Amino acid sequence: MSEDKDLLQGRVHKLEGLLEALELEVERAHALMDQWDLPREVTGEDGRPLELSLAGRLERLPESD
């Protein structure tokens, strides 16, 4: 049972590390976008906002009320 708990704990730590690395990459990309005066979001063809990032693909922002 302890081995299973250790294995799961190891996976959690690995995923937390990956998440932190991704957050730092997004921060770096946003800093570059700000430096180059690029927008962080634009309006798509359907009128919904799209977030721009140098760190990944275009993603729809959640709809606001």
A tleap script that builds the chain and sets N, CA, C and O, in Angstrom:
source leaprc.protein.ff14SB
mol = sequence {
  NMET SER GLU ASP LYS ASP LEU LEU GLN GLY
  ARG VAL HIE LYS LEU GLU GLY LEU LEU GLU
  ALA LEU GLU LEU GLU VAL GLU ARG ALA HIE
  ALA LEU MET ASP GLN TRP ASP LEU PRO ARG
  GLU VAL THR GLY GLU ASP GLY ARG PRO LEU
  GLU LEU SER LEU ALA GLY ARG LEU GLU ARG
  LEU PRO GLU SER CASP
}
set mol.1.N position { 0.828 -1.194 0.000 }
set mol.1.CA position { 0.000 0.000 0.000 }
set mol.1.C position { 0.870 1.255 0.000 }
set mol.1.O position { 0.553 2.234 -0.676 }
set mol.2.N position { 1.964 1.225 0.757 }
set mol.2.CA position { 2.854 2.370 0.844 }
set mol.2.C position { 3.526 2.664 -0.499 }
set mol.2.O position { 3.766 3.822 -0.841 }
set mol.3.N position { 3.827 1.599 -1.260 }
set mol.3.CA position { 4.441 1.786 -2.573 }
set mol.3.C position { 3.491 2.508 -3.511 }
set mol.3.O position { 3.912 3.376 -4.276 }
set mol.4.N position { 2.207 2.156 -3.459 }
set mol.4.CA position { 1.210 2.824 -4.296 }
set mol.4.C position { 1.112 4.304 -3.940 }
set mol.4.O position { 1.029 5.164 -4.817 }
set mol.5.N position { 1.123 4.583 -2.640 }
set mol.5.CA position { 1.043 5.967 -2.190 }
set mol.5.C position { 2.279 6.744 -2.639 }
set mol.5.O position { 2.168 7.891 -3.072 }
set mol.6.N position { 3.459 6.123 -2.537 }
set mol.6.CA position { 4.698 6.770 -2.973 }
set mol.6.C position { 4.687 7.024 -4.477 }
set mol.6.O position { 5.132 8.075 -4.939 }
set mol.7.N position { 4.177 6.058 -5.238 }
set mol.7.CA position { 4.093 6.203 -6.690 }
set mol.7.C position { 3.161 7.353 -7.064 }
set mol.7.O position { 3.492 8.176 -7.917 }
set mol.8.N position { 1.999 7.405 -6.423 }
set mol.8.CA position { 1.050 8.483 -6.694 }
set mol.8.C position { 1.625 9.840 -6.288 }
set mol.8.O position { 1.455 10.830 -6.999 }
set mol.9.N position { 2.295 9.879 -5.158 }
set mol.9.CA position { 2.907 11.125 -4.691 }
set mol.9.C position { 3.983 11.595 -5.676 }
set mol.9.O position { 4.104 12.790 -5.947 }
set mol.10.N position { 4.749 10.663 -6.199 }
set mol.10.CA position { 5.764 10.997 -7.199 }
set mol.10.C position { 5.140 11.572 -8.459 }
set mol.10.O position { 5.658 12.532 -9.030 }
set mol.11.N position { 4.034 10.993 -8.891 }
set mol.11.CA position { 3.325 11.496 -10.078 }
set mol.11.C position { 2.776 12.897 -9.833 }
set mol.11.O position { 2.832 13.756 -10.713 }
set mol.12.N position { 2.245 13.123 -8.636 }
set mol.12.CA position { 1.716 14.447 -8.292 }
set mol.12.C position { 2.831 15.483 -8.353 }
set mol.12.O position { 2.646 16.560 -8.920 }
set mol.13.N position { 3.989 15.166 -7.774 }
set mol.13.CA position { 5.116 16.101 -7.785 }
set mol.13.C position { 5.578 16.382 -9.213 }
set mol.13.O position { 5.895 17.522 -9.552 }
set mol.14.N position { 5.615 15.347 -10.047 }
set mol.14.CA position { 6.026 15.526 -11.443 }
set mol.14.C position { 5.055 16.451 -12.170 }
set mol.14.O position { 5.478 17.356 -12.890 }
set mol.15.N position { 3.756 16.227 -11.983 }
set mol.15.CA position { 2.753 17.065 -12.644 }
set mol.15.C position { 2.792 18.497 -12.129 }
set mol.15.O position { 2.606 19.438 -12.901 }
set mol.16.N position { 3.031 18.671 -10.838 }
set mol.16.CA position { 3.155 20.022 -10.283 }
set mol.16.C position { 4.351 20.746 -10.899 }
set mol.16.O position { 4.274 21.940 -11.190 }
set mol.17.N position { 5.441 20.033 -11.096 }
set mol.17.CA position { 6.616 20.618 -11.736 }
set mol.17.C position { 6.351 21.007 -13.176 }
set mol.17.O position { 6.772 22.072 -13.626 }
set mol.18.N position { 5.652 20.143 -13.901 }
set mol.18.CA position { 5.300 20.446 -15.292 }
set mol.18.C position { 4.381 21.654 -15.376 }
set mol.18.O position { 4.546 22.497 -16.258 }
set mol.19.N position { 3.418 21.747 -14.473 }
set mol.19.CA position { 2.504 22.884 -14.456 }
set mol.19.C position { 3.262 24.177 -14.178 }
set mol.19.O position { 3.014 25.193 -14.827 }
set mol.20.N position { 4.168 24.145 -13.234 }
set mol.20.CA position { 4.958 25.343 -12.915 }
set mol.20.C position { 5.805 25.771 -14.114 }
set mol.20.O position { 5.919 26.963 -14.399 }
set mol.21.N position { 6.397 24.805 -14.814 }
set mol.21.CA position { 7.197 25.117 -16.001 }
set mol.21.C position { 6.335 25.751 -17.090 }
set mol.21.O position { 6.764 26.702 -17.743 }
set mol.22.N position { 5.127 25.232 -17.287 }
set mol.22.CA position { 4.226 25.806 -18.292 }
set mol.22.C position { 3.809 27.221 -17.923 }
set mol.22.O position { 3.729 28.093 -18.789 }
set mol.23.N position { 3.543 27.455 -16.645 }
set mol.23.CA position { 3.165 28.795 -16.208 }
set mol.23.C position { 4.295 29.787 -16.450 }
set mol.23.O position { 4.046 30.919 -16.863 }
set mol.24.N position { 5.532 29.376 -16.196 }
set mol.24.CA position { 6.677 30.245 -16.447 }
set mol.24.C position { 6.837 30.524 -17.941 }
set mol.24.O position { 7.188 31.638 -18.331 }
set mol.25.N position { 6.582 29.525 -18.771 }
set mol.25.CA position { 6.681 29.700 -20.226 }
set mol.25.C position { 5.625 30.686 -20.727 }
set mol.25.O position { 5.914 31.514 -21.591 }
set mol.26.N position { 4.428 30.604 -20.202 }
set mol.26.CA position { 3.369 31.538 -20.586 }
set mol.26.C position { 3.731 32.955 -20.142 }
set mol.26.O position { 3.526 33.915 -20.885 }
set mol.27.N position { 4.267 33.081 -18.935 }
set mol.27.CA position { 4.691 34.403 -18.460 }
set mol.27.C position { 5.755 34.984 -19.389 }
set mol.27.O position { 5.705 36.164 -19.733 }
set mol.28.N position { 6.715 34.154 -19.792 }
set mol.28.CA position { 7.773 34.601 -20.698 }
set mol.28.C position { 7.194 35.024 -22.043 }
set mol.28.O position { 7.592 36.044 -22.606 }
set mol.29.N position { 6.257 34.237 -22.549 }
set mol.29.CA position { 5.629 34.563 -23.831 }
set mol.29.C position { 4.841 35.864 -23.731 }
set mol.29.O position { 4.905 36.696 -24.636 }
set mol.30.N position { 4.105 36.049 -22.647 }
set mol.30.CA position { 3.344 37.290 -22.477 }
set mol.30.C position { 4.275 38.494 -22.365 }
set mol.30.O position { 3.962 39.569 -22.877 }
set mol.31.N position { 5.411 38.322 -21.701 }
set mol.31.CA position { 6.373 39.428 -21.602 }
set mol.31.C position { 6.892 39.809 -22.981 }
set mol.31.O position { 7.039 40.994 -23.282 }
set mol.32.N position { 7.172 38.818 -23.820 }
set mol.32.CA position { 7.610 39.114 -25.189 }
set mol.32.C position { 6.514 39.799 -25.989 }
set mol.32.O position { 6.777 40.740 -26.738 }
set mol.33.N position { 5.283 39.324 -25.830 }
set mol.33.CA position { 4.166 39.937 -26.553 }
set mol.33.C position { 3.999 41.391 -26.128 }
set mol.33.O position { 3.748 42.260 -26.963 }
set mol.34.N position { 4.138 41.656 -24.832 }
set mol.34.CA position { 4.059 43.032 -24.339 }
set mol.34.C position { 5.213 43.872 -24.885 }
set mol.34.O position { 5.026 45.023 -25.281 }
set mol.35.N position { 6.398 43.285 -24.898 }
set mol.35.CA position { 7.582 43.995 -25.398 }
set mol.35.C position { 7.400 44.371 -26.871 }
set mol.35.O position { 7.817 45.450 -27.292 }
set mol.36.N position { 6.784 43.491 -27.646 }
set mol.36.CA position { 6.591 43.729 -29.072 }
set mol.36.C position { 5.254 44.401 -29.381 }
set mol.36.O position { 4.874 44.531 -30.544 }
set mol.37.N position { 4.543 44.827 -28.335 }
set mol.37.CA position { 3.230 45.474 -28.484 }
set mol.37.C position { 2.238 44.618 -29.276 }
set mol.37.O position { 1.476 45.127 -30.098 }
set mol.38.N position { 2.263 43.310 -29.012 }
set mol.38.CA position { 1.306 42.396 -29.633 }
set mol.38.C position { 0.113 42.215 -28.704 }
set mol.38.O position { 0.285 42.190 -27.486 }
set mol.39.N position { -1.089 42.088 -29.251 }
set mol.39.CA position { -2.257 41.858 -28.388 }
set mol.39.C position { -2.227 40.450 -27.806 }
set mol.39.O position { -1.689 39.522 -28.410 }
set mol.40.N position { -2.814 40.313 -26.628 }
set mol.40.CA position { -2.914 38.985 -26.010 }
set mol.40.C position { -4.197 38.273 -26.411 }
set mol.40.O position { -4.319 37.061 -26.229 }
set mol.41.N position { -5.146 39.010 -26.950 }
set mol.41.CA position { -6.364 38.368 -27.436 }
set mol.41.C position { -6.903 39.159 -28.620 }
set mol.41.O position { -6.668 40.362 -28.737 }
set mol.42.N position { -7.611 38.488 -29.472 }
set mol.42.CA position { -8.272 39.100 -30.620 }
set mol.42.C position { -9.675 38.523 -30.701 }
set mol.42.O position { -9.987 37.530 -30.045 }
set mol.43.N position { -10.504 39.144 -31.498 }
set mol.43.CA position { -11.866 38.642 -31.695 }
set mol.43.C position { -11.869 37.705 -32.893 }
set mol.43.O position { -11.376 38.051 -33.966 }
set mol.44.N position { -12.425 36.525 -32.702 }
set mol.44.CA position { -12.517 35.548 -33.777 }
set mol.44.C position { -13.633 35.899 -34.754 }
set mol.44.O position { -14.366 36.867 -34.551 }
set mol.45.N position { -13.754 35.114 -35.804 }
set mol.45.CA position { -14.766 35.349 -36.833 }
set mol.45.C position { -16.180 35.322 -36.270 }
set mol.45.O position { -17.068 36.004 -36.782 }
set mol.46.N position { -16.390 34.539 -35.221 }
set mol.46.CA position { -17.726 34.434 -34.631 }
set mol.46.C position { -17.958 35.477 -33.536 }
set mol.46.O position { -18.994 35.451 -32.872 }
set mol.47.N position { -16.996 36.403 -33.338 }
set mol.47.CA position { -17.156 37.456 -32.351 }
set mol.47.C position { -16.682 37.097 -30.957 }
set mol.47.O position { -16.698 37.936 -30.056 }
set mol.48.N position { -16.260 35.855 -30.774 }
set mol.48.CA position { -15.763 35.434 -29.457 }
set mol.48.C position { -14.271 35.704 -29.369 }
set mol.48.O position { -13.557 35.568 -30.363 }
set mol.49.N position { -13.783 36.090 -28.172 }
set mol.49.CA position { -12.350 36.399 -28.033 }
set mol.49.C position { -11.482 35.146 -28.094 }
set mol.49.O position { -11.844 34.096 -27.564 }
set mol.50.N position { -10.332 35.276 -28.748 }
set mol.50.CA position { -9.338 34.217 -28.801 }
set mol.50.C position { -8.084 34.726 -28.106 }
set mol.50.O position { -7.630 35.837 -28.380 }
set mol.51.N position { -7.524 33.928 -27.213 }
set mol.51.CA position { -6.294 34.321 -26.531 }
set mol.51.C position { -5.112 33.973 -27.421 }
set mol.51.O position { -5.029 32.867 -27.955 }
set mol.52.N position { -4.205 34.918 -27.576 }
set mol.52.CA position { -2.990 34.676 -28.343 }
set mol.52.C position { -1.859 34.367 -27.379 }
set mol.52.O position { -1.762 34.984 -26.318 }
set mol.53.N position { -1.011 33.427 -27.732 }
set mol.53.CA position { 0.137 33.119 -26.899 }
set mol.53.C position { 1.241 32.572 -27.781 }
set mol.53.O position { 0.983 31.812 -28.715 }
set mol.54.N position { 2.464 32.957 -27.487 }
set mol.54.CA position { 3.611 32.395 -28.176 }
set mol.54.C position { 3.957 31.029 -27.615 }
set mol.54.O position { 4.799 30.324 -28.172 }
set mol.55.N position { 3.317 30.647 -26.514 }
set mol.55.CA position { 3.643 29.402 -25.835 }
set mol.55.C position { 2.751 28.233 -26.263 }
set mol.55.O position { 3.017 27.094 -25.879 }
set mol.56.N position { 1.720 28.484 -27.033 }
set mol.56.CA position { 0.832 27.379 -27.384 }
set mol.56.C position { -0.131 27.747 -28.487 }
set mol.56.O position { 0.032 28.760 -29.167 }
set mol.57.N position { -1.130 26.914 -28.656 }
set mol.57.CA position { -2.105 27.112 -29.716 }
set mol.57.C position { -3.142 28.157 -29.301 }
set mol.57.O position { -3.232 28.523 -28.129 }
set mol.58.N position { -3.916 28.627 -30.267 }
set mol.58.CA position { -4.996 29.549 -29.958 }
set mol.58.C position { -6.086 28.807 -29.203 }
set mol.58.O position { -6.441 27.682 -29.557 }
set mol.59.N position { -6.610 29.433 -28.172 }
set mol.59.CA position { -7.680 28.818 -27.397 }
set mol.59.C position { -8.771 29.828 -27.148 }
set mol.59.O position { -8.499 31.011 -26.941 }
set mol.60.N position { -10.005 29.366 -27.167 }
set mol.60.CA position { -11.127 30.241 -26.859 }
set mol.60.C position { -11.132 30.570 -25.371 }
set mol.60.O position { -10.904 29.704 -24.526 }
set mol.61.N position { -11.396 31.834 -25.071 }
set mol.61.CA position { -11.568 32.220 -23.678 }
set mol.61.C position { -12.974 31.846 -23.245 }
set mol.61.O position { -13.884 31.844 -24.074 }
set mol.62.N position { -13.178 31.533 -21.988 }
set mol.62.CA position { -14.536 31.180 -21.541 }
set mol.62.C position { -15.482 32.355 -21.743 }
set mol.62.O position { -15.095 33.517 -21.616 }
set mol.63.N position { -16.722 32.029 -22.057 }
set mol.63.CA position { -17.716 33.069 -22.253 }
set mol.63.C position { -17.997 33.764 -20.930 }
set mol.63.O position { -18.121 33.119 -19.889 }
set mol.64.N position { -18.096 35.086 -20.983 }
set mol.64.CA position { -18.418 35.836 -19.779 }
set mol.64.C position { -19.895 36.214 -19.807 }
set mol.64.O position { -20.504 36.340 -20.869 }
set mol.65.N position { -20.446 36.389 -18.621 }
set mol.65.CA position { -21.877 36.713 -18.518 }
set mol.65.C position { -22.120 38.182 -18.711 }
set mol.65.O position { -23.265 38.630 -18.657 }
savepdb mol mol.pdb
quit
